């Protein structure tokens, strides 16, 4: 089984959390904006569905959406996945998606083939942000198989961008903990070996409980109830959960909630070992039901219940135990996936010996 270009990127929430605001400030220092293109695409397409311009049965594809908006396939894929998650699209027979019947919108007639040209308006984004999501996903997916050297020149050639743009992409990958420089000043994406996974999880279970205790007093009133409801719904529908569903639930706790800690340096330190979450998007995509019912669901729910009851210290301890247990599951998932999947070669990645 081979990976095709464009391994899934993550699904973000519709609002901007403190963590995302901090991320945006970091991105601005690189001269760009946070790559939230998928949200713009989602907003336009969902509005078209709501107005009946895109009617029941209209077909949308990742390739077609990317071409119409002039973006890479990663944000197009994220937008389609989010539209499906919200119940606006369903999987079409064959490939792609179809618009589902919506309440209070015109019924199906001759479904338009795509979006009207006048609706194809996106906020201008820097070139690096247009390709970043796809590059991050492609590299993170392959770290489950080996370590890689990232070649800036080949990256620029592959995406038809300047070396400056490629350098901006790699700089952001470094900030996200996906790559680092070795002793020869080469950009390296280290392999997710058992030892490396253990090191990352050790950092997480030291740092994340501290962030949780700092975040607890600042959480919006309805946040915990909404998170608990999503976890309970997921537990009831465990047999139908997809990779993006699991990724979204992981981000709820480990990114959105912890982002309310208000401590920028702490969140920056946490973001480095959370390169694991980026790799998990790929793993969840291929084996979303490896354990039948995903075991992190009750563990997350226990943490949320403790926070709702005001037992912050107990919630932090539960988070620490959850991360310690998760280490072994992550190693197991990586080993199983690497036995069944083989990635395609990419010219900007050189496998390390």
N, C-alpha and C positions, 0 to 999 in steps of 0.2 A: 504494500500500500504506500503510495507516495504522497507527500505533501505538495499541494499546488501553491502557487504564488498567492500570498494574501491570507496567511493564517490569522484567525480571529483576533481582533483587538477587543478591549473591554467595553462594557456597556456602562455608561455613567448615568447618574441621576439627573433629573431635569433641573434641579436647583444648583446653586453654587455654594458648596460647603466652605467652612474656614480652610480646610486642607486645599480645596481647589483654588481659593483666593490666594493662598500662599504660593501654590504652584504657578498661578498666573504671574505673580510678581517675579518669581524666579525666571519664568519664560521671557518676561519683558527685558530682563537683564541681558538676554541673548539677542535682543532686537526683534523678537517675534511675539506671537500670541499663543495661548494654550490651544492645542489642536482639538477644538470642539466643533469641527465641521459637520460631524454626523448630526449634532443637535440642530444645526441650521437646516440640514436636509430633512430631518424628521419634522421640524416645524412646518416647512413648506408642504411636504407630502401629506401630513396629517390634516392641514388646512384644506388642501385640495379634496381629500376624501370627505371631510366634513361638509364642504360646500357642494359635493356631488359632481365636481369636475372630473375626479377619478371615481368612476362608479363601480358597483359590484362586478367582479369578474375582470377588471382591468389588471393586466399582468405587468409586474415590475421585476427587473433582474438587477443583480449587482453590477454587471458590466454595463447595462444600459443606463442605470442611475449615475454611475461614475462618469460615463461619457457625457451625459446631459449636463451635469454640474461641473465638469472639468476638474474632477478630483480623483484621487487614487481609490482603489477598490476597498481599502480598509474602512474609511468612514462611511462609504456607501453600504458596506456589509453591516456595520454597526447600526446605521439608521434603519435598515430593513429588519434587523433582529429586534430593535426596539419597537418598531411598528407592529411586528408580530406579537411581541410580548404585551402590547397594549390592546390587542384584539382587533387591530385595524386591517391586518393582512393575515392570510393563511398560506400554507405551502401549496403551490400549484402542482398539478400533475406534471411529471417530468421534472423540470428545473424552474427555479424562480418562485415568485409569490403572486397571489391574487388578492385583490381588494375584497374584503368580506362585506356582507350586507350590514349597513349601519342604520340605526334608528334615526328617523327624522331627516333622511337624505333621499334624493330621488332614487327610484329603483333602477335596476339595470336596464340599459338600452344598449346601444353599440358602444362598448367600452373603448375609450381612447387609448391609443398605443403608448402614450407617455404624457409627460407634463407639458402644458402650453409654454411656448418660449418665453412669454412675458413673466412667467412665474419663476424662471430660473435665475434667481438673484441671490447671491451669497455675499456675506460680508467679505471684503478683501482680506485675505490671509497671506502671511509670508510663505514663500515657497517651502521652507523647511517644515512648516507645520502641516503642509499638504501631504508630505510623504512620511512624516515621522511615525504616525501610528502603525503604518504597514511595516516600516523598517524594524520598529521595536518588536512587533509580533513575530516577524520572520526570524529575528535573531534569538529572541527568548525561546521560541519553539525549538530551535536547534541546539540550545544549551543542554537539553535533556539527553542529547546523543554524544556530544563532544564539546571541547573548547574550540574557540574560533578567534582568528585575527580579523579585524575589520579593516578593510583597505579603503581609505577615503577616496582615492582616485577612481577605483572601480565602482564605488557607491555613486559617485557623481556621474560617471558614464552610464551606469545602469538606469538611473532615473532622469538622465538628460538635464542635470542641474550643474551649477558651478561648484568648484571645490569649497568655496565659502559656505554654500548651503550645506554641503555634505559635512563640513566641519561643525556647523551649528547642530546638525542632527546628532552627530557623535557626542558633542558636548552635553546635549540633553540626555543622551543615553547614559553618560557618566553620572549625571545628577540623579538619575533614576536607579543607579546601581546595576545597570545591565552590563556596562563595560567599565574597564579601568585600564590604566597604563602599566605595562610591565617594566622590568629593569632596562629594557632596550627602547623605551618610550613608544612601544607599539600599543594600539588599542586592542584589548583582549576581552572577549566575552567568555568567562570561565565556565567549564562544564559543571553541570549539576550532579557532581559525584556525591556519594553518601557523606563523605567528609565535609564537602562544601555546604551541602544542605544542612548538615548538623550545625556548622558554624553560623549560618544565617539564622536558623531557628533559635540558637542560643542567644543571639543578639535580640531577636524578637521577644523572647520570653523575659528578657531583662528590661527592655524598653517599653513595650506596649502596655504592661500593667501600670507603669508609672503614668503614661499618657492617659489611660482610662481614669485613674484617680483624679487627675487634673481636669479632665473633661467633664466628669460627672456633675459638678455644680453648674455647668454652663449649658447643659443640654436643653434644646427647645422642649416645651411642654409635651408636645404630641409625638416627638421622635421615637421614644422607646415603645410606645403603644403601636406605632406604625411598623416598627421593626419586628416586634413580637407577632403582629398579625401576619406579616409576610413569612416569617419562619413557621408559624402554625399552618398556614396555607400550603407551604412547601412540604411540610411533613405529611399532610394529608394526601398530596399529589406526588409523592416521592417517585412513583413509577414513571411519571411523565416529565420529570425535570430534565432540562437540557443543560449543556455546558454554560451558555450565557446566564441561565437562571442561577446556577451555583456561583458563578463569578459575581453576579449582582449581589447575592447574599453575603459573600465574603467581603465585598467592598463596603457594604452597610456597616459592618462592625469594625473592620480593621482600618478603614480609611475615613469614612464619613463620621462615625462616632468619635474616633480618636482625634479627628481634626478639630474638635471643640476644646482641645486641651489649652489652646491659646499660647503654646510654647513653640515658636518657630524653629529654633535650633533643635529641640527634641524631635519635632516632626521630620526635620531634614535628616536627622540621624536614623529615624525609623524607616525612612523611605529607602535607604540602601539595602537592608536585609529584605525589604518587601519586594525586591526583584523576584522573590519566590512567587508572589501573587501574579506577576506577569507570566511567568512560566506555567503557573497553574491554569491560566486561561486555555492554553494549548492542551494540557492534560485533561481538563474537564471536557474539552470539545470531543476528544477521542474516547474517553471512558467516563461519561457522566454518571453511570450507575454501576461503577466497579464493585461497590459494596452493597448493592441492592438499595437500601435506604441510606443516603449519605450521612455518615456518622457525625459530621460537624453540626448538623441541624440541632439536635438536642443540646449539644455543648454550647452553641451560640444562645439558644433559648434560655439555658440555665444562667448565663451571664446577664442577659437582659432582665430576667425575672429578679435577680439579685439587685440589679441597679434600680428597678422599679420599686423594690421594697426598701430602698435606702441603704442597703448593705454594700457600700462601695468597696470596702476592703475585701469582702468575700467575693465580690464580682471580679476584682483584680486577681485574686488567687485562682478563681475559676478560669480566667483568661490564661493565666500562666500554665495551668494544667492542660488546658486545651491545646496550647501551642506545643507543649512537650509531647503530648500524644500525637499531634498532627505530624511531627517530624517523621515518625516511622511510616505513617500512611503516605506521606509525600514520597519517601524513598521507594516504597512499594509500588506506587502508581507510576513513577518514572521508569522503574525497571520493567514493569509490564508493558508500558507503551513502547519503549525502545525495542522490545522483542517483536512487535507487530507492525511498526511504522518505520518507513525509511524516507528521510527528507530529500527533496530535489537539491541539486547543487545551485548555489548562487555565486555569481562571479566576484562579488565584493566580500565574500567570506572564505577564508583559507583555514582549513582544518589544522589544529595544532597536533603535533606528535605526542 
